[in-house]
Amino acid sequence: MNININSKSGVPIYEQIEEQIKKMILSGALKEGESLPSIRGFASDLKISVITIKKAYENLEKENLVYSVPGKGFYVDNPNTEYMREKETRSLESDLSEWIQNAKEIGIGKSEAIDMLEILW
């Protein structure tokens, strides 16, 4: 599994792992029933603590994105992808609303903001 860790981002490593696995599940890159790497093996591959992987997997399990089988490991669950996409969209809308407010406060107009979005897109 290709996970990129940025130790300088300020985002906890377990959250980086969670988010990347979540995106793989929602995009269909990880399919229902597919096994995730073992906690120990994954930790070794990424050169991080077993506890960090365990926390990421447990948080994904709380979101019903994966399930565990004792003695076997963690597997991709059959998440309600429509609900998860809606949740992600609402989060993005919230972030965008905050960005728009900040842009207004420093005098960036709508057309300039749209230009910025098009350039960054």
WOLIN-V344982 format. One line per field, one symbol per residue. ss: DSSP state (~ for helix, > for strand, _ for the rest). Layout:
ss = ???
//
This chain:
ss = ____________~~~~~~~~~~~~~~~_______>___~~~~~~~~___~~~~~~~~~~~~~___>>>>___>>>>____~~~~~~~~~~~~~~~~~~~~~~~~~____~~~~~~~~~~~_
//
